[in-house]
Amino acid sequence: MNKYYSTQKNKQSPIDNIINVIKDAKNLSKVLTVKAISLPDAYAHTVAKNLRNTKNNQIRKFFEIVKKAETEAVNDNLTNAKNILFSLVPQVAYSVGRELCDKKLYELIASCIKDEKLQNKEDVEMFAKFFEAIVAYGKFENTLKN
């Protein structure tokens, strides 16, 4: 077997690599720092560049939910913020089933939105900043479809 082929076959996507970093982190604010999500070729830009078949209106709908959760967290209502984010996971799964967004986006969101990853309001706020940066870079890279 060709050595190049076998390494390519087992190679993870860039989004899978980010998911693994998030899974290994104790909580989101440990891994989703401003530098790690905001800079070009950092996490959000990498996710946006690698999204496929994701509708702009779907990601905006999800973003609205994330911003609502962020507002709750800023107002010191972590329980409500987490519940809002928990409700996002099945909504993204439904969109994947309807072929309106990339399954990798679902996997990424599902890895972030877990009780143990959302330990404090900073975790919710950093997830919101991460998602906002994905939306922004998605527009920049023109990977979001109308």
C-alpha positions in Angstrom: 0.0 0.0 0.0 1.2 3.5 -0.8 2.5 5.2 2.3 1.0 8.6 1.2 -2.4 7.0 0.8 -2.5 5.4 4.2 -1.5 8.6 6.0 -4.0 10.7 4.1 -6.8 8.1 4.8 -6.3 8.5 8.5 -5.8 12.2 8.5 -8.4 14.2 10.5 -10.1 17.3 9.2 -9.0 20.6 10.7 -12.4 20.8 12.4 -11.9 17.4 14.0 -8.6 18.6 15.4 -10.3 21.6 17.0 -13.0 19.3 18.4 -10.3 17.1 20.0 -8.6 20.1 21.6 -12.0 21.1 23.1 -12.8 17.6 24.3 -9.4 17.5 26.1 -10.0 20.9 27.8 -11.5 21.1 31.3 -13.8 23.9 30.3 -14.2 26.2 27.3 -12.5 29.3 28.6 -9.3 27.3 29.0 -9.1 26.6 25.3 -11.3 29.3 23.6 -9.1 32.3 24.4 -9.5 35.5 22.5 -6.2 34.9 20.6 -7.2 31.2 19.8 -10.5 32.2 18.3 -10.0 35.7 16.8 -6.8 35.7 14.8 -6.6 34.6 11.2 -6.0 30.9 10.8 -7.0 30.3 14.5 -9.9 28.1 15.5 -12.9 30.2 14.2 -11.2 31.0 10.9 -10.2 27.3 10.5 -13.8 26.2 11.2 -15.2 28.8 8.8 -12.8 27.8 6.0 -13.8 24.2 6.3 -17.6 24.4 6.6 -19.4 22.9 3.7 -23.1 23.2 2.6 -24.0 25.5 5.5 -26.8 28.0 4.9 -26.2 31.5 6.0 -29.8 31.8 7.5 -29.2 28.7 9.6 -26.0 29.9 11.1 -27.6 33.3 11.8 -30.5 31.6 13.5 -28.1 29.6 15.7 -26.1 32.8 16.4 -29.2 34.6 17.7 -29.7 31.7 20.2 -26.0 31.9 21.2 -26.3 35.7 21.8 -29.4 35.2 23.9 -27.4 32.7 26.1 -24.6 35.2 26.3 -27.0 37.9 27.6 -28.2 35.5 30.3 -24.7 34.7 31.4 -23.7 38.4 31.5 -26.7 38.9 33.7 -25.4 36.2 36.1 -28.0 33.6 35.1 -25.8 30.7 34.2 -28.5 28.1 34.5 -30.7 29.8 31.9 -27.7 30.5 29.7 -26.8 26.8 29.8 -30.3 25.7 29.1 -30.6 28.0 26.1 -27.3 26.5 24.7 -28.4 22.9 25.5 -31.5 23.6 23.3 -29.3 24.6 20.4 -27.7 21.1 20.0 -30.9 19.3 18.8 -31.7 22.3 16.6 -28.4 22.0 14.8 -28.9 18.2 14.5 -32.2 18.9 12.8 -30.6 21.3 10.4 -28.0 18.6 9.5 -30.8 16.1 8.9 -32.4 18.6 6.5 -29.0 19.2 4.8 -29.0 22.9 5.8 -25.7 22.8 7.6 -22.5 20.8 7.8 -22.4 17.8 10.2 -19.0 19.0 11.4 -20.7 22.1 12.8 -23.0 19.9 14.8 -20.0 17.9 16.1 -18.2 21.1 17.1 -21.2 22.6 18.8 -22.0 19.3 20.6 -18.4 19.1 21.9 -18.6 22.6 23.3 -22.1 22.5 24.8 -21.7 20.1 27.6 -22.4 20.7 31.3 -18.8 20.1 32.2 -17.5 22.5 29.6 -19.8 25.3 30.7 -18.7 25.8 34.3 -19.0 29.6 34.5 -20.2 32.7 32.7 -16.8 33.1 31.0 -17.2 29.8 29.3 -20.6 30.9 27.8 -19.1 34.3 26.8 -16.1 32.7 25.1 -18.4 30.2 23.2 -20.4 33.2 22.1 -17.3 35.0 20.9 -16.1 31.8 19.1 -19.4 31.4 17.3 -19.5 35.1 16.4 -16.0 34.8 14.9 -17.1 31.7 12.9 -20.0 33.7 11.5 -17.6 36.6 10.6 -15.0 34.4 9.0 -17.7 32.4 7.2 -18.8 35.7 5.5 -15.1 36.6 4.8 -14.3 33.2 3.3 -17.7 33.1 1.5 -18.3 29.5 2.8 -21.8 30.3 4.0 -24.5 29.7 1.3 -27.6 31.7 0.7 
